[in-house]
Amino acid sequence: MAIEQEDIFPRDRQPTARILAMPAHTNPNGNIFGGWIMAQMDVAGSVVAVEYAGGRVSTVAVTSMEFHKPVFVGDLVSCFARIQKVGKTSITVKVEVFVQRARDGQLLSDQVTEAVIIYVAIDDHGKPRQLPERGPDFGRYW
Ligand SMILES: CC(C)(COP(=O)(O)OP(=O)(O)OC[C@H]1O[C@@H](n2cnc3c(N)ncnc32)[C@H](O)[C@@H]1OP(=O)(O)O)[C@@H](O)C(=O)NCCC(=O)NCCS
C-alpha cells in the first residue's frame, strides 16, 4: 500500500463531510467502491451549494472527476468542498477528498480524489432559481 508519510491533510480548512469507509462499501477487489466515494463528494459539494443558494439545489454536471489513489476499508474519508464560480443560477464546486489512515499511533494522510461539480439552485417546481447576492467573505472557512 503506497501512502505518503508527510501529513498533507489540509489543517487550515474545514472538511465539509467526514465519514469512515466501511466494509459494506467495497468493490469486488475489496477496496472502496468509486461510486460510493462519488456519492460522498456530491453530498459534500451540495452542502456548500445549499449554504450559498439558501435553498434547494440540483446536481446538473460533473465536469471532472479524478481518482488518484484507492480508498481502503477503515480509512477516515474527508471531503473538502470550495466554491469556484457562481453564475446566475449555477454554483461550481471543487471537491477534494483526503483519507487518514491510523498506523502505529499515527494518522497518515493522502489525497485520493478530486472533482468539479456544478449545482443549480432550483425553486419549488424544480426550475432554475436566481442565486442571492453574497458578500466576498461568504464561505471563507471552506
Ligand atoms: C438542473 C436543471 C433544473 C437545470 O435546468 P435547465 O433548464 O437545464 O437550466 P438552464 O439551461 O437554464 O441552466 C441553468 C444553469 O445551469 C448551467 N448548466 C446547465 N447544464 C449544464 C452543464 N451540462 N454543464 C455546466 N453547466 C450547466 C447553465 O449554464 C446555467 O448556469 P447560470 O444560470 O449560472 O448561467 C435541470 O437540468 C434538471 O432538473 N436536471 C436534472 C437534475 C437532477 O436530477 N440531478 C440529480 C441527478 S441524480
The ligand as an SDF file (V2000), in Angstrom:
LIG
                    3D

 48 50  0  0  0  0  0  0  0  0999 V2000
  -30.8260   21.3030  -13.0540 C   0  0  0  0  0  0  0  0  0  0  0  0
  -31.9520   21.7070  -14.0040 C   0  0  0  0  0  0  0  0  0  0  0  0
  -33.1450   22.1580  -13.1950 C   0  0  0  0  0  0  0  0  0  0  0  0
  -31.4410   22.8610  -14.8310 C   0  0  0  0  0  0  0  0  0  0  0  0
  -32.4420   23.1790  -15.7340 O   0  0  0  0  0  0  0  0  0  0  0  0
  -32.0580   23.7080  -17.1930 P   0  0  0  0  0  0  0  0  0  0  0  0
  -33.3040   24.0800  -17.8900 O   0  0  0  0  0  0  0  0  0  0  0  0
  -31.1300   22.7310  -17.8050 O   0  0  0  0  0  0  0  0  0  0  0  0
  -31.3060   25.0450  -16.7920 O   0  0  0  0  0  0  0  0  0  0  0  0
  -30.5400   26.0750  -17.6960 P   0  0  0  0  0  0  0  0  0  0  0  0
  -30.2410   25.5910  -19.0620 O   0  0  0  0  0  0  0  0  0  0  0  0
  -31.3050   27.3690  -17.5420 O   0  0  0  0  0  0  0  0  0  0  0  0
  -29.1390   26.2030  -16.9220 O   0  0  0  0  0  0  0  0  0  0  0  0
  -29.1230   26.6140  -15.5710 C   0  0  0  0  0  0  0  0  0  0  0  0
  -27.6830   26.8200  -15.1690 C   0  0  0  0  0  0  0  0  0  0  0  0
  -27.0070   25.5740  -15.1810 O   0  0  0  0  0  0  0  0  0  0  0  0
  -25.8940   25.6320  -16.0610 C   0  0  0  0  0  0  0  0  0  0  0  0
  -25.7990   24.3420  -16.7390 N   0  0  0  0  0  0  0  0  0  0  0  0
  -26.8180   23.6430  -17.2740 C   0  0  0  0  0  0  0  0  0  0  0  0
  -26.3430   22.4860  -17.8000 N   0  0  0  0  0  0  0  0  0  0  0  0
  -25.0170   22.4870  -17.5870 C   0  0  0  0  0  0  0  0  0  0  0  0
  -23.9730   21.5830  -17.8850 C   0  0  0  0  0  0  0  0  0  0  0  0
  -24.2060   20.4420  -18.5350 N   0  0  0  0  0  0  0  0  0  0  0  0
  -22.7230   21.8980  -17.5250 N   0  0  0  0  0  0  0  0  0  0  0  0
  -22.4640   23.0420  -16.8770 C   0  0  0  0  0  0  0  0  0  0  0  0
  -23.4210   23.9600  -16.5410 N   0  0  0  0  0  0  0  0  0  0  0  0
  -24.6770   23.6630  -16.9010 C   0  0  0  0  0  0  0  0  0  0  0  0
  -26.1980   26.7570  -17.0280 C   0  0  0  0  0  0  0  0  0  0  0  0
  -25.0050   27.2940  -17.5770 O   0  0  0  0  0  0  0  0  0  0  0  0
  -26.9250   27.7360  -16.1300 C   0  0  0  0  0  0  0  0  0  0  0  0
  -25.9900   28.4320  -15.3370 O   0  0  0  0  0  0  0  0  0  0  0  0
  -26.1560   30.0190  -14.9620 P   0  0  0  0  0  0  0  0  0  0  0  0
  -27.6090   30.2790  -14.6830 O   0  0  0  0  0  0  0  0  0  0  0  0
  -25.3280   30.2200  -13.7370 O   0  0  0  0  0  0  0  0  0  0  0  0
  -25.6610   30.7820  -16.1350 O   0  0  0  0  0  0  0  0  0  0  0  0
  -32.3760   20.5370  -14.9510 C   0  0  0  0  0  0  0  0  0  0  0  0
  -31.3330   20.3390  -15.9130 O   0  0  0  0  0  0  0  0  0  0  0  0
  -32.5900   19.2610  -14.1980 C   0  0  0  0  0  0  0  0  0  0  0  0
  -33.5740   19.1400  -13.4910 O   0  0  0  0  0  0  0  0  0  0  0  0
  -31.6860   18.2660  -14.3560 N   0  0  0  0  0  0  0  0  0  0  0  0
  -31.7360   17.0570  -13.5750 C   0  0  0  0  0  0  0  0  0  0  0  0
  -31.0210   17.2930  -12.2460 C   0  0  0  0  0  0  0  0  0  0  0  0
  -31.0110   16.0470  -11.3870 C   0  0  0  0  0  0  0  0  0  0  0  0
  -31.9730   15.3210  -11.3220 O   0  0  0  0  0  0  0  0  0  0  0  0
  -29.8880   15.8470  -10.7040 N   0  0  0  0  0  0  0  0  0  0  0  0
  -29.6800   14.7220   -9.8850 C   0  0  0  0  0  0  0  0  0  0  0  0
  -29.0130   13.6650  -10.6750 C   0  0  0  0  0  0  0  0  0  0  0  0
  -29.1980   12.0860   -9.9200 S   0  0  0  0  0  0  0  0  0  0  0  0
  1  2  1  0
  2  3  1  0
  2  4  1  0
  2 36  1  0
  4  5  1  0
  5  6  1  0
  6  7  2  0
  6  8  1  0
  6  9  1  0
  9 10  1  0
 10 11  2  0
 10 12  1  0
 10 13  1  0
 13 14  1  0
 14 15  1  0
 15 16  1  0
 15 30  1  0
 16 17  1  0
 17 18  1  0
 17 28  1  0
 18 19  1  0
 18 27  1  0
 19 20  2  0
 20 21  1  0
 21 22  1  0
 21 27  2  0
 22 23  1  0
 22 24  2  0
 24 25  1  0
 25 26  2  0
 26 27  1  0
 28 29  1  0
 28 30  1  0
 30 31  1  0
 31 32  1  0
 32 33  2  0
 32 34  1  0
 32 35  1  0
 36 37  1  0
 36 38  1  0
 38 39  2  0
 38 40  1  0
 40 41  1  0
 41 42  1  0
 42 43  1  0
 43 44  2  0
 43 45  1  0
 45 46  1  0
 46 47  1  0
 47 48  1  0
M  END
$$$$
